[in-house]
Amino acid sequence: MHTMRAVVLHRTGGLKHLKLEEVPVPAPGAGEVLVRLKAAALNHRDVWIVQGRYANIQLPVILGSDGAGIVEQVGPGVDAALVGKAILINPSLNWGSNPRAQGKAYRILGMPDPGTHAEYIVVPAGQVVEKPDYLSFEEGAAIPLGGLTGYRALFTQGRLTAGETVLLTGIGGGVAALMFTMALAAGARVVVTSGSDEKLKRAVDAGAFGGANYRDPNWVDTLQRLTAPRGIDLIVDSAGGDHFSSLINLVNPGGRIVFFGATAGNPQRLDLRRIFWKQITLQGTTMGTEQDFYEMIRLFELHQIKPLVDRIFPIEAYPSAYQRMFNGEQFGKIVLTMGNT
């Protein structure tokens, strides 16, 4: 029996329950492909599952939603021409027929399905797309989940256009860093927030118009002065919490606020009168459709966008990679390499 190395989570409650193990190499079934992974990235989803902070956790499981590699084998009914192709994996599975919202059978690669923190993975053939030639495997692996989530938030739901001003909260996280590069490529003026002055400086050095530290009591005033007189047309947020009510004050009349997370919890109150009087659109979003994924890849190719890769670790150093994500030290995506030829 052929085996592979994989990072397996046996129980929730901390990194000590993640183990690098030898497990069987999966075989592709009908309509599936076997991918020899070259690189995979981490997402907050992975550490939330490790902590037990995610719904319907099923264990044991190989974590990881992002991956890039080479198609090694195809199952029955799949075009053999795919073998040898360098590909990226779309981790958004079974979206359903309604482009406005995912169906009941929707799930994300990496739990309950075995994920990408392994040397091999089996996925439906329709979930792989050719890797753009200008991207390395490490760069390619940094894109799928965050790129898809960010593209849908910015463009499908947020309707961002060139010349508008967009505020991205929590810059440095994987999705925010990918949105940052996409928004700049699309011709938007980008402003950011962070709890780290160092991350704010890095964002400005990378092309942000400016930013504010949300730990500063005057961060809203800072952003209002910074963006005057044009103001802020779109805000994309993944934290929620009590800061969310401040976003209502920041966004322009007729503006949009798109959100895809609530890591800081629910806001204690929302000023509904201010929301309707300013005619603000509040739009939830998560991941994206197959069409969103293809359009996102096209945007990357059109502008030759390079994702921000924070740090690259070999798979055997997975504890350091996960710890960096736990600590929130990253600016961009944390990537694992498999070391298989």
N, C-alpha and C positions, 0 to 999 in steps of 0.2 A: 504493500500500500504506500502510495506517495504521500508525504507529509509536508507541511509548511509551518512557518512561524506565524503566530498570531497573538495579539494582545487580547486576552479573554477576561471579562469581568464575571466573577462568580457570585458576588453579593455586593450590595450597596453599603456605603458607610465610609469610604475613603480609598485612597490610592493603594493601600496595602492589599486590597482585594483584586487588583489588576495584576495579571500574570502573563508573561511571555511564554507561550507553550507551543509544543509541536502538536498539530491537529491534522486530520486528513485533508488533502486537497479536494475541493468539491468538484463534481462532474456536471457539465451543463446538460440540462434537459431540453425538451422541445422548445424552440423559440428563445433559447438562452445562449450566452457566450461565457467562456472562461477567460478572465483577464489576469495576466501576470502584472501585478501592480508594481510600479516603479516608485511612486510617491503617494502619500495620503496626508491630509491636513486635519487639524483639530478644530472643533467648534465648541461653543459654550454648551451645546446640547450634550456633548460627550461628558463633560465634567458634571453637568446637572444629573445625568443618569448615574454616574459614579456616586454622587452624593445622595441619591434617592429622591431627587427633587423633580422628577419627571413622571408623567402619567403612564400607567399600564406597563411598568417595567417588567420585561420577561428575561429571565436569566437561566443559564449562563449565555453570554452573547459576546461576539466580537464587535467592538464599537467602531465608529468612523463612518462618515457620510461622504467625504470628499476623496476622490481617487483619480489617478492618471496612470496609464500603463499600456500594455500591448495585448491585443486579442490573441490568445494562445490556441483556442479550440472553440468550435461552434457546435451547438446541438442540432438535432433534427429540425429541418425547415428553415435553417439560417444560411444565408449566402456565405459560402466558403471564402469569398473574396475578402471578408473581414479579417481573416487570419493574418497576423503580422501588422495590422494597422495600429498606429499609435492613437490612443483615444482618451477622452474624458468621460466620466460617468455622471449622468444626470441622476441625483439622489432622490428626486421627487417621483414617487411611485403611485400609480393608479389614481391620478388626479380626478378623473371622471369626465363627464360630458359638458359640465357647466363651467365656462371659463371664468365666471365671476367668483366661484367658490369651489373648494375641493369636496369630493363626495365622501360617503361614509367609509368606503374601502381604502381611502387615502392613507399612505404611510410614508415615512422617511427612512431611507437606507441607513442601516446601522443600529437597529433595534425596532422591531423584533428580527428583521432579516439580518444575517451576518454582514458586518460592515467592512470597511476598507483598511483597518489597521492590521493588515495581514499581507502575506506575499501573493495570495491569489483570492479571487472573488468570482462568483457566478452572479450575473445580472441578466435581465431580459435584454435581448438584442436591441430593442428600441430605446434603451437607456444609454447607449453609447454614441458619442459623436466624435468625429476626427479631431484630434488635437491640432490647433493652429501651429504651423511650422515654426513660427518665431518664438514660441513659448517652450521653455524647458519642461520636463516632467514635473519638477518641483513647483514651477510657476503655474502649470496647468492644474495641479492638484489643489492649489490655493483658491481656485475660482468657483467650483460648482455650487455648493450650498449658499455661500455668502453672495456670490455673484447673482444667482437666481433670485434670492430674497431681496437683494438690493435693487436689482433691475426692476422687479415688479413694483417695489415700493416707490422708486423714483419716477418711473416712466409709465407703467401700466396703470397704477393706482394714483400716483402723484402728478402725472401729466407734466413733468418738468420739461421746459423748453429753453433754448439758448437765450441768454440775456437775463433770465430770472435769477433771483437770489434764493439759495437753499441753505437751511441750517441743518447740519448733521450733528446730533448729540452723541456724546461718548466716543469721540474720535480715538482711534487706536485699536478698537475691537475689529474683528475680522470683517463683519458685514459693513460697518461704518467705513473702514479703510477701502473696501472695494467700491462702495458708493462714492466715496471721495474721488477716486480715479475716474469713474464713469461720468460723474457730474461735471468734472473739469473737462473731460473729453467732449461732452455734449455742449460746451460753451456756457455753462452756468457760473455764476459767482457763488463761491462756496465759503460759508462761515461755519465754525465748529465750536463745540464745547468739550471740555474734559476736566477731570479732577486733578490733572497733572500739567503743570506749566511746561515741563519738558515735552510732553506730547503736543501741546499747543504750538510750541516753537517748531517742532518737526513738521506739523501740518502746514504752518505758514511757509516754512522753507520749501515744502513740496507743492505750494501753489494756492493755499487757502488765502482768502482775502483778510481773514483775521479770526479771532476767537475769544472765548471767555472761560475762566475757570469757575465751574458751577459751585465750588466751595466758597467762592467770594460772595458775600451777601448782596453785592451790587451787580451780579453777573447779567441780570436782565437789562439794567441801565447801560452797561458796557456794550451789549449787543445792539441796543437801540441807537446809541450814538454812532457805533461803528457802521451800521447799515443805512443810516439816514442819508439822503431823504427817500431813497427807493424802498427801504424796508425789506421784509422777508416774505417771499411769496409761498414757499413750501418749507415745512419742517418735517424731518423724518426722525422718529424717536423709537428707542427700544427699551427704555428704562421705566417709564410711567412714574409712579410715586407722586409726591406733592409738588415736584418741579413741573409736572405736566400742566398744572393750572397756569403756570407762568408762560407756557407756550401760547396759550390763548391770547395773552397780552401782547406777545411778540409778533405774531403773524399778522400780515396785512389784512384789511377788510377784503373779503372774497377769497382769502388764501386757503391753503390746504394743510392739514396735519395728518400724516400717515404714521401709523405705529404698528410694530410687530413684536412687542415684548412688554413685560411688566416686571423686570428684575427688581425694581424698587417698590413693587407692590401697586395697589390701586390708589389713585389720588383720593384724599379725604373729601374733597368737594370740587365740583366743576361749576363755573358761573354760566348757567344755561342762558341767562339774558344776554351776556356778552357774546356768547357763541352765536345766538340767532341774530343779534343786532349787527354783528360784524359779518354775518353770512359766511361763516367758516365751515368748511367741509372737514369732518373727522372721519378718517378712513382706516379701518383695520386691514391688515394684510399678513400673509404668511407664505413662504416659499413661492411656488409659481407653476404655471402650466408648461407643457412641452413647448408651446409656441413662445412663451416667455424665455425659456432656456435657449432656443435657437436664436432668438433676436438678441439676447444678451451676448452670445458667442459672436454674432455678426458685428455687434458694436465693438467688442474687443478687437476683432480682426480689422475692422474699418479704420480704427484709430491706433492700431498696434499698441493697445493698452497693456502695460505690465502691472500685475497685481503687486501690492506691497507684501513682501515676504519678510516676516519678522526674524525667524530663526529656523534653521534646518537641523534636525536630529536624526541619527540612525535609529532604526526601530528598537534596537536593544537599549537605547537611552530614553525610552518612552516615559519613565518616571519623571525625568527632568522636563520633558515636553509638557506633560500633564500638569506638573507643579507650576510651571511658568504660566499656564492658562489659569490655574486656580488662583495664582497671585495677581492676575491682571496686569502682568508686566509687559505684555506684547504690544507692538505697534505694527499691525498687519497680521498675517497668517503664520501660525506655527505649523511646520511641515515635518513629517516623518519620511525617511527614505528606507527602502526595503533591502537594498544591497544585493538583490538578485540580478543576474545578468540576462 
